[in-house]
């Protein structure tokens, strides 16, 4: 493909390809009420220290999770880019913002290891990815764990 030719000329490695199509909305996703009704605040003060103890050390740019809540098996989080970065950086989603979205997984019951199990799970395989907007600097995140070894993230901008 032409994109792969650009990668080769510039010495880049293509790790993924995809197809984007236009859509107006996400069926069933409504994150306009925030925090969600019935969700209980979860302290996140030590989440990056726990991740670092597991071997995942994040610099300040990538520590974008600001607030979190739980409702049953669901995890909700606010993530945002540091002020010195802008969402209008040429990315559909700034890499630091996407990485912060994934940190909500650290709050799922089995994501951060306990003292006996030092295994850290990272998302390396993606499916069912759809993008309906671009340029957000803040996101609302809903995380569910539909099956062992699987996590599902739904994201919305500040208006839900």
MDTraj code that builds the backbone (N, CA, C; nanometers):
import mdtraj as md
import numpy as np

residues = "UNK UNK UNK UNK UNK UNK UNK UNK UNK UNK UNK UNK UNK UNK UNK UNK UNK UNK UNK UNK UNK UNK UNK UNK UNK UNK UNK UNK UNK UNK UNK UNK UNK UNK UNK UNK UNK UNK UNK UNK UNK UNK UNK UNK UNK UNK UNK UNK UNK UNK UNK UNK UNK UNK UNK UNK UNK UNK UNK UNK UNK UNK UNK UNK UNK UNK UNK UNK UNK UNK UNK UNK UNK UNK UNK UNK UNK UNK UNK UNK UNK UNK UNK UNK UNK UNK UNK UNK UNK UNK UNK UNK UNK UNK UNK UNK UNK UNK UNK UNK UNK UNK UNK UNK UNK UNK UNK UNK UNK UNK UNK UNK UNK UNK UNK UNK UNK UNK UNK UNK UNK UNK UNK UNK UNK UNK UNK UNK UNK UNK UNK UNK UNK UNK UNK UNK UNK UNK UNK UNK UNK UNK UNK UNK UNK UNK UNK UNK UNK UNK UNK UNK UNK UNK UNK UNK UNK UNK UNK UNK".split()
xyz = np.array([
    [0.0840, -0.1186, 0.0000],
    [0.0000, 0.0000, 0.0000],
    [0.0883, 0.1247, 0.0000],
    [0.0368, 0.2395, -0.0427],
    [0.1161, 0.3630, -0.0426],
    [0.1656, 0.3998, 0.0970],
    [0.0841, 0.3745, 0.1986],
    [0.1243, 0.4066, 0.3352],
    [0.2447, 0.3235, 0.3775],
    [0.2452, 0.1965, 0.3447],
    [0.3599, 0.1114, 0.3787],
    [0.4857, 0.1577, 0.3064],
    [0.4720, 0.2079, 0.1820],
    [0.5874, 0.2606, 0.1092],
    [0.6471, 0.3801, 0.1822],
    [0.5615, 0.4670, 0.2365],
    [0.6100, 0.5814, 0.3147],
    [0.6860, 0.5317, 0.4365],
    [0.6307, 0.4320, 0.5074],
    [0.6984, 0.3767, 0.6251],
    [0.8372, 0.3259, 0.5881],
    [0.8469, 0.2531, 0.4781],
    [0.9753, 0.1963, 0.4364],
    [1.0759, 0.3056, 0.4032],
    [1.0330, 0.4092, 0.3309],
    [1.1234, 0.5179, 0.2931],
    [1.1733, 0.5943, 0.4147],
    [1.0895, 0.6087, 0.5156],
    [1.1277, 0.6881, 0.6321],
    [1.1834, 0.6018, 0.7451],
    [1.1975, 0.4724, 0.7225],
    [1.2532, 0.3856, 0.8252],
    [1.1568, 0.3510, 0.9366],
    [1.0282, 0.3701, 0.9136],
    [0.9284, 0.3374, 1.0144],
    [0.8887, 0.1922, 1.0008],
    [0.8348, 0.1375, 1.1073],
    [0.7801, 0.0023, 1.1051],
    [0.6292, 0.0107, 1.1184],
    [0.5582, -0.0483, 1.0247],
    [0.4119, -0.0502, 1.0296],
    [0.3687, -0.1623, 1.1243],
    [0.3013, -0.1260, 1.2331],
    [0.2562, -0.2251, 1.3307],
    [0.1086, -0.2595, 1.3144],
    [0.0358, -0.1776, 1.2410],
    [-0.1076, -0.2048, 1.2253],
    [-0.1594, -0.1283, 1.1043],
    [-0.2647, -0.1792, 1.0468],
    [-0.3364, -0.1092, 0.9417],
    [-0.4842, -0.1168, 0.9761],
    [-0.5640, -0.0322, 0.9146],
    [-0.7057, -0.0346, 0.9454],
    [-0.7854, 0.0370, 0.8389],
    [-0.9153, 0.0331, 0.8535],
    [-1.0067, 0.0995, 0.7624],
    [-1.0993, 0.1848, 0.8467],
    [-1.1160, 0.3101, 0.8080],
    [-1.2066, 0.4002, 0.8776],
    [-1.3276, 0.4270, 0.7896],
    [-1.4444, 0.4373, 0.8524],
    [-1.5644, 0.4736, 0.7786],
    [-1.6442, 0.5719, 0.8626],
    [-1.7264, 0.6497, 0.7974],
    [-1.8056, 0.7515, 0.8667],
    [-1.9249, 0.6882, 0.9368],
    [-1.9578, 0.7398, 1.0541],
    [-2.0777, 0.7001, 1.1279],
    [-2.1183, 0.8181, 1.2145],
    [-2.2452, 0.8273, 1.2457],
    [-2.2949, 0.9423, 1.3206],
    [-2.2898, 0.9253, 1.4716],
    [-2.3073, 0.8039, 1.5212],
    [-2.3105, 0.7852, 1.6657],
    [-2.2829, 0.6398, 1.6998],
    [-2.2657, 0.6180, 1.8286],
    [-2.2418, 0.4839, 1.8795],
    [-2.3721, 0.4361, 1.9426],
    [-2.4277, 0.3300, 1.8908],
    [-2.5535, 0.2773, 1.9447],
    [-2.5352, 0.2333, 2.0889],
    [-2.6204, 0.2826, 2.1765],
    [-2.6204, 0.2382, 2.3149],
    [-2.5216, 0.3103, 2.4064],
    [-2.4278, 0.3853, 2.3531],
    [-2.3298, 0.4535, 2.4364],
    [-2.3844, 0.5886, 2.4785],
    [-2.3989, 0.6094, 2.6086],
    [-2.4415, 0.7384, 2.6608],
    [-2.3618, 0.7667, 2.7869],
    [-2.2618, 0.8505, 2.7727],
    [-2.1808, 0.8903, 2.8873],
    [-2.2032, 1.0382, 2.9182],
    [-2.3241, 1.0886, 2.8872],
    [-2.3542, 1.2295, 2.9113],
    [-2.3776, 1.2585, 3.0591],
    [-2.4278, 1.1629, 3.1368],
    [-2.4424, 1.1797, 3.2812],
    [-2.3099, 1.1353, 3.3425],
    [-2.2416, 1.2306, 3.4069],
    [-2.1062, 1.2013, 3.4544],
    [-2.0803, 1.2616, 3.5897],
    [-2.0308, 1.1877, 3.6876],
    [-2.0086, 1.0432, 3.6799],
    [-2.1414, 0.9696, 3.6684],
    [-2.1371, 0.8475, 3.6167],
    [-2.2603, 0.7712, 3.5967],
    [-2.3354, 0.7465, 3.7276],
    [-2.4686, 0.7420, 3.7176],
    [-2.5502, 0.7158, 3.8362],
    [-2.5111, 0.5829, 3.8988],
    [-2.5016, 0.5812, 4.0299],
    [-2.4708, 0.4598, 4.1040],
    [-2.3232, 0.4256, 4.1095],
    [-2.2385, 0.5031, 4.0434],
    [-2.0950, 0.4762, 4.0453],
    [-2.0336, 0.5351, 4.1723],
    [-1.9388, 0.4611, 4.2293],
    [-1.8734, 0.5004, 4.3538],
    [-1.7292, 0.5393, 4.3229],
    [-1.6868, 0.6510, 4.3789],
    [-1.5516, 0.7004, 4.3552],
    [-1.4466, 0.5979, 4.3996],
    [-1.3408, 0.5863, 4.3190],
    [-1.2293, 0.4958, 4.3484],
    [-1.1042, 0.5818, 4.3625],
    [-1.0313, 0.5667, 4.4735],
    [-0.9076, 0.6441, 4.4859],
    [-0.8044, 0.5971, 4.3836],
    [-0.7383, 0.6926, 4.3188],
    [-0.6375, 0.6571, 4.2185],
    [-0.5007, 0.7127, 4.2541],
    [-0.4853, 0.7667, 4.3738],
    [-0.3594, 0.8300, 4.4132],
    [-0.2380, 0.7407, 4.3949],
    [-0.2555, 0.6104, 4.4145],
    [-0.1399, 0.5206, 4.4089],
    [-0.1371, 0.4311, 4.2852],
    [-0.2254, 0.4543, 4.1894],
    [-0.2338, 0.3627, 4.0754],
    [-0.1037, 0.3602, 3.9954],
    [-0.0398, 0.4736, 3.9759],
    [0.0844, 0.4746, 3.8976],
    [0.2012, 0.4150, 3.9765],
    [0.1987, 0.4274, 4.1075],
    [0.3011, 0.3603, 4.1889],
    [0.2839, 0.2086, 4.1824],
    [0.1573, 0.1617, 4.1867],
    [0.1327, 0.0166, 4.1775],
    [0.1734, -0.0365, 4.0407],
    [0.1439, 0.0397, 3.9357],
    [0.1861, -0.0036, 3.8023],
    [0.3385, -0.0066, 3.7925],
    [0.4057, 0.0933, 3.8492],
    [0.5523, 0.0972, 3.8464],
    [0.6102, -0.0218, 3.9221],
    [0.5488, -0.0573, 4.0335],
    [0.5961, -0.1733, 4.1094],
    [0.5806, -0.3022, 4.0295],
    [0.4889, -0.3011, 3.9333],
    [0.4675, -0.4170, 3.8465],
    [0.5575, -0.4136, 3.7230],
    [0.6361, -0.3071, 3.7091],
    [0.7264, -0.2968, 3.5960],
    [0.6822, -0.2001, 3.4875],
    [0.5683, -0.1350, 3.5042],
    [0.5189, -0.0378, 3.4057],
    [0.5357, 0.1026, 3.4623],
    [0.6420, 0.1696, 3.4226],
    [0.6719, 0.3029, 3.4729],
    [0.6284, 0.4045, 3.3684],
    [0.5415, 0.4967, 3.4085],
    [0.4877, 0.5990, 3.3184],
    [0.5404, 0.7358, 3.3591],
    [0.5914, 0.8106, 3.2623],
    [0.6345, 0.9473, 3.2868],
    [0.5146, 1.0378, 3.3022],
    [0.5367, 1.1624, 3.3424],
    [0.4255, 1.2532, 3.3718],
    [0.3303, 1.2774, 3.2542],
    [0.3800, 1.2785, 3.1316],
    [0.2937, 1.3005, 3.0154],
    [0.1914, 1.1881, 3.0026],
    [0.2277, 1.0691, 3.0441],
    [0.1419, 0.9525, 3.0272],
    [0.0614, 0.9187, 3.1527],
    [0.0619, 1.0045, 3.2523],
    [-0.0169, 0.9826, 3.3735],
    [-0.1432, 1.0681, 3.3674],
    [-0.2303, 1.0373, 3.2715],
    [-0.3457, 1.1212, 3.2438],
    [-0.4762, 1.0819, 3.3090],
    [-0.4793, 0.9738, 3.3881],
    [-0.6047, 0.9374, 3.4539],
    [-0.6251, 1.0312, 3.5727],
    [-0.7394, 1.1006, 3.5756],
    [-0.7648, 1.2035, 3.6763],
    [-0.8630, 1.1611, 3.7848],
    [-0.9650, 1.0860, 3.7477],
    [-1.0688, 1.0405, 3.8411],
    [-1.1164, 0.9038, 3.7970],
    [-1.1714, 0.8279, 3.8917],
    [-1.2247, 0.6957, 3.8564],
    [-1.3407, 0.6600, 3.9485],
    [-1.4293, 0.5760, 3.8943],
    [-1.5464, 0.5277, 3.9667],
    [-1.5706, 0.3824, 3.9295],
    [-1.6429, 0.3121, 4.0150],
    [-1.6853, 0.1744, 3.9859],
    [-1.8349, 0.1649, 4.0054],
    [-1.8949, 0.0785, 3.9255],
    [-2.0360, 0.0435, 3.9410],
    [-2.0441, -0.1038, 3.9050],
    [-2.0487, -0.1880, 4.0060],
    [-2.0459, -0.3316, 3.9803],
    [-1.9150, -0.3686, 3.9140],
    [-1.9223, -0.4348, 3.7985],
    [-1.8022, -0.4751, 3.7255],
    [-1.7508, -0.3679, 3.6302],
    [-1.8193, -0.2547, 3.6209],
    [-1.7770, -0.1480, 3.5303],
    [-1.6793, -0.0540, 3.6008],
    [-1.5820, -0.0051, 3.5246],
    [-1.4901, 0.0981, 3.5714],
    [-1.5100, 0.2191, 3.4821],
    [-1.5198, 0.3370, 3.5418],
    [-1.5330, 0.4624, 3.4682],
    [-1.4157, 0.5509, 3.5061],
    [-1.3664, 0.6282, 3.4112],
    [-1.2531, 0.7159, 3.4410],
    [-1.2583, 0.8421, 3.3564],
    [-1.2006, 0.9489, 3.4117],
    [-1.1718, 1.0713, 3.3376],
    [-1.0245, 1.0663, 3.3022],
    [-0.9930, 1.0896, 3.1765],
    [-0.8527, 1.0999, 3.1350],
    [-0.8355, 1.2294, 3.0561],
    [-0.7170, 1.2889, 3.0677],
    [-0.6918, 1.4108, 2.9908],
    [-0.5443, 1.4276, 2.9619],
    [-0.5196, 1.5003, 2.8530],
    [-0.3832, 1.5342, 2.8158],
    [-0.3293, 1.6411, 2.9093],
    [-0.1993, 1.6406, 2.9346],
    [-0.1411, 1.7527, 3.0094],
    [-0.1651, 1.8830, 2.9327],
    [-0.1751, 1.9931, 3.0041],
    [-0.2082, 2.1219, 2.9427],
    [-0.1123, 2.1626, 2.8325],
    [0.0146, 2.1232, 2.8428],
    [0.1112, 2.1667, 2.7415],
    [0.0952, 2.0954, 2.6077],
    [0.0081, 1.9942, 2.6018],
    [-0.0165, 1.9236, 2.4764],
    [-0.1528, 1.9617, 2.4239],
    [-0.1672, 1.9594, 2.2947],
    [-0.2962, 1.9921, 2.2365],
    [-0.3516, 1.8712, 2.1646],
    [-0.4810, 1.8614, 2.1658],
    [-0.5469, 1.7502, 2.0969],
    [-0.5307, 1.7644, 1.9462],
    [-0.5096, 1.8874, 1.8985],
    [-0.4947, 1.9120, 1.7559],
    [-0.3477, 1.8951, 1.7160],
    [-0.2993, 1.7715, 1.7285],
    [-0.1585, 1.7429, 1.7041],
    [-0.1387, 1.6565, 1.5804],
    [-0.2437, 1.6379, 1.5007],
    [-0.2332, 1.5547, 1.3820],
    [-0.2743, 1.4108, 1.4058],
    [-0.3017, 1.3746, 1.5289],
    [-0.3467, 1.2401, 1.5623],
    [-0.4989, 1.2381, 1.5724],
    [-0.5609, 1.1266, 1.5374],
    [-0.7036, 1.1111, 1.5660],
    [-0.7218, 1.1147, 1.7167],
    [-0.6342, 1.0436, 1.7876],
    [-0.6295, 1.0491, 1.9331],
    [-0.4823, 1.0559, 1.9723],
    [-0.4482, 1.1546, 2.0505],
    [-0.3096, 1.1707, 2.0924],
    [-0.2638, 1.0430, 2.1647],
    [-0.1445, 0.9920, 2.1357],
    [-0.0972, 0.8673, 2.1973],
    [-0.0973, 0.8705, 2.3502],
    [-0.0652, 0.9849, 2.4103],
    [-0.0659, 0.9927, 2.5568],
    [-0.2079, 0.9806, 2.6112],
    [-0.3062, 1.0333, 2.5381],
    [-0.4455, 1.0225, 2.5812],
    [-0.4936, 0.8780, 2.5681],
    [-0.4593, 0.8125, 2.4575],
    [-0.4956, 0.6718, 2.4412],
    [-0.4325, 0.5869, 2.5507],
    [-0.3082, 0.6121, 2.5821],
    [-0.2415, 0.5351, 2.6871],
    [-0.3111, 0.5552, 2.8212],
    [-0.3528, 0.6784, 2.8508],
    [-0.4234, 0.7051, 2.9759],
    [-0.5565, 0.6307, 2.9814],
    [-0.6238, 0.6165, 2.8662],
    [-0.7483, 0.5384, 2.8606],
    [-0.7222, 0.3960, 2.9086],
    [-0.6119, 0.3386, 2.8641],
    [-0.5812, 0.1999, 2.9000],
    [-0.5542, 0.1830, 3.0485],
    [-0.5146, 0.2893, 3.1169],
    [-0.4834, 0.2801, 3.2595],
    [-0.6065, 0.2504, 3.3440],
    [-0.7248, 0.2760, 3.2919],
    [-0.8458, 0.2383, 3.3649],
    [-0.8477, 0.0877, 3.3882],
    [-0.7814, 0.0125, 3.3009],
    [-0.7704, -0.1321, 3.3191],
    [-0.7000, -0.1705, 3.4470],
    [-0.6166, -0.0820, 3.4993],
    [-0.5476, -0.1094, 3.6258],
    [-0.6455, -0.1159, 3.7420],
    [-0.7660, -0.0646, 3.7231],
    [-0.8664, -0.0652, 3.8294],
    [-0.9616, -0.1833, 3.8195],
    [-0.9519, -0.2588, 3.7106],
    [-1.0328, -0.3806, 3.6985],
    [-0.9797, -0.4810, 3.7999],
    [-1.0650, -0.5666, 3.8505],
    [-1.0295, -0.6567, 3.9597],
    [-0.9011, -0.7343, 3.9393],
    [-0.8737, -0.7800, 3.8192],
    [-0.7612, -0.8690, 3.7992],
    [-0.6433, -0.8059, 3.7256],
    [-0.6492, -0.6748, 3.6997],
    [-0.5491, -0.6144, 3.6121],
    [-0.4158, -0.5863, 3.6794],
    [-0.4163, -0.5404, 3.8040],
    [-0.2912, -0.5114, 3.8737],
    [-0.2599, -0.6294, 3.9642],
    [-0.1415, -0.6863, 3.9505],
    [-0.1092, -0.8066, 4.0258],
    [-0.1021, -0.7817, 4.1749],
    [-0.1305, -0.8867, 4.2513],
    [-0.1110, -0.8785, 4.3953],
    [0.0312, -0.9242, 4.4254],
    [0.0647, -0.9349, 4.5527],
    [0.2023, -0.9681, 4.5910],
    [0.2458, -1.1050, 4.5400],
    [0.1519, -1.1982, 4.5220],
    [0.1885, -1.3334, 4.4796],
    [0.1930, -1.3495, 4.3288],
    [0.1220, -1.2657, 4.2550],
    [0.1149, -1.2776, 4.1092],
    [0.1656, -1.1493, 4.0467],
    [0.2831, -1.1532, 3.9856],
    [0.3430, -1.0331, 3.9298],
    [0.3151, -1.0166, 3.7797],
    [0.2169, -1.0881, 3.7275],
    [0.1834, -1.0794, 3.5864],
    [0.1076, -0.9501, 3.5580],
    [0.1517, -0.8774, 3.4574],
    [0.0832, -0.7563, 3.4137],
    [0.0264, -0.7838, 3.2754],
    [-0.1014, -0.7544, 3.2560],
    [-0.1638, -0.7762, 3.1264],
    [-0.1696, -0.6455, 3.0491],
    [-0.1252, -0.6504, 2.9241],
    [-0.1279, -0.5335, 2.8365],
    [-0.2088, -0.5666, 2.7115],
    [-0.2844, -0.4704, 2.6584],
    [-0.3622, -0.4971, 2.5366],
    [-0.2726, -0.4952, 2.4128],
    [-0.2590, -0.6088, 2.3476],
    [-0.1787, -0.6174, 2.2266],
    [-0.2614, -0.6536, 2.1046],
    [-0.3819, -0.6973, 2.1232],
    [-0.4670, -0.7349, 2.0124],
    [-0.5975, -0.6577, 2.0253],
    [-0.6394, -0.5930, 1.9169],
    [-0.7587, -0.5093, 1.9185],
    [-0.8579, -0.5602, 1.8150],
    [-0.9855, -0.5481, 1.8452],
    [-1.0889, -0.5801, 1.7469],
    [-1.2092, -0.4898, 1.7726],
    [-1.2901, -0.4713, 1.6706],
    [-1.4118, -0.3914, 1.6844],
    [-1.3856, -0.2453, 1.7146],
    [-1.2753, -0.1903, 1.6678],
    [-1.2416, -0.0512, 1.6945],
    [-1.3160, 0.0383, 1.5955],
    [-1.3863, 0.1373, 1.6473],
    [-1.4564, 0.2358, 1.5650],
    [-1.4256, 0.3740, 1.6193],
    [-1.4032, 0.4696, 1.5319],
    [-1.3763, 0.6081, 1.5712],
    [-1.4862, 0.6960, 1.5123],
    [-1.5492, 0.7770, 1.5980],
    [-1.6595, 0.8614, 1.5545],
    [-1.6282, 1.0098, 1.5688],
    [-1.5099, 1.0424, 1.6191],
    [-1.4704, 1.1812, 1.6359],
    [-1.3206, 1.1871, 1.6560],
    [-1.2660, 1.3061, 1.6547],
    [-1.1215, 1.3224, 1.6714],
    [-1.0941, 1.4533, 1.7434],
    [-0.9732, 1.4650, 1.7963],
    [-0.9274, 1.5912, 1.8524],
    [-0.9611, 1.6165, 1.9979],
    [-1.0076, 1.5186, 2.0714],
    [-1.0407, 1.5395, 2.2128],
    [-0.9130, 1.5514, 2.2959],
    [-0.9178, 1.6355, 2.3966],
    [-0.8067, 1.6436, 2.4919],
    [-0.8476, 1.5840, 2.6260],
    [-0.9774, 1.5564, 2.6426],
    [-1.0307, 1.4904, 2.7617],
    [-1.1296, 1.3841, 2.7158],
    [-1.1322, 1.2737, 2.7868],
    [-1.2259, 1.1660, 2.7532],
    [-1.2892, 1.1075, 2.8784],
    [-1.4092, 1.0558, 2.8588],
    [-1.4778, 0.9755, 2.9594],
    [-1.4650, 0.8310, 2.9142],
    [-1.4326, 0.7450, 3.0075],
    [-1.4023, 0.6059, 2.9752],
    [-1.4980, 0.5141, 3.0505],
    [-1.5499, 0.4152, 2.9807],
    [-1.6250, 0.3061, 3.0434],
    [-1.5522, 0.1782, 3.0072],
    [-1.5097, 0.1035, 3.1074],
    [-1.4361, -0.0212, 3.0889],
    [-1.5175, -0.1367, 3.1446],
    [-1.5298, -0.2412, 3.0653],
    [-1.5917, -0.3649, 3.1129],
    [-1.4973, -0.4795, 3.0804],
    [-1.5151, -0.5881, 3.1513],
    [-1.4363, -0.7096, 3.1285],
    [-1.5365, -0.8184, 3.0901],
    [-1.5662, -0.8314, 2.9591],
    [-1.6705, -0.9237, 2.9152],
    [-1.6329, -1.0708, 2.9286],
    [-1.5049, -1.1018, 2.9357],
    [-1.4594, -1.2412, 2.9466],
    [-1.3159, -1.2399, 2.9967],
    [-1.2693, -1.3506, 3.0529],
    [-1.1291, -1.3560, 3.0935],
    [-1.0389, -1.3220, 2.9744],
    [-0.9325, -1.2514, 3.0003],
    [-0.8362, -1.2116, 2.8971],
    [-0.8917, -1.1089, 2.7991],
    [-1.0055, -1.0449, 2.8308],
    [-1.0642, -0.9439, 2.7416],
    [-1.1079, -0.8229, 2.8220],
    [-1.0897, -0.7073, 2.7617],
    [-1.1412, -0.5830, 2.8179],
    [-1.2056, -0.5050, 2.7049],
    [-1.3069, -0.4276, 2.7387],
    [-1.3762, -0.3461, 2.6404],
    [-1.3789, -0.2021, 2.6911],
    [-1.3352, -0.1081, 2.6061],
    [-1.3347, 0.0332, 2.6401],
    [-1.4327, 0.1060, 2.5506],
    [-1.5117, 0.1935, 2.6108],
    [-1.5968, 0.2843, 2.5353],
    [-1.5570, 0.4257, 2.5792],
    [-1.5406, 0.5148, 2.4838],
    [-1.4903, 0.6488, 2.5122],
    [-1.5872, 0.7530, 2.4594],
    [-1.5929, 0.8664, 2.5289],
    [-1.6730, 0.9786, 2.4826],
    [-1.6007, 1.1074, 2.5202],
    [-1.6274, 1.2132, 2.4463],
    [-1.5691, 1.3418, 2.4814],
    [-1.6436, 1.3995, 2.6018],
    [-1.6091, 1.5216, 2.6411],
    [-1.6656, 1.5825, 2.7595],
    [-1.8159, 1.6037, 2.7570],
    [-1.8767, 1.6019, 2.6401],
    [-2.0221, 1.6189, 2.6334],
    [-2.0967, 1.4854, 2.6420],
    [-2.0204, 1.3775, 2.6456],
    [-2.0808, 1.2452, 2.6546],
    [-2.0949, 1.1781, 2.5216],
])
top = md.Topology()
chain = top.add_chain()
for i, resn in enumerate(residues, 1):
    res = top.add_residue(resn, chain, resSeq=i)
    for name in ("N", "CA", "C"):
        top.add_atom(name, md.element.get_by_symbol(name[0]), res)
traj = md.Trajectory(xyz[None], top)
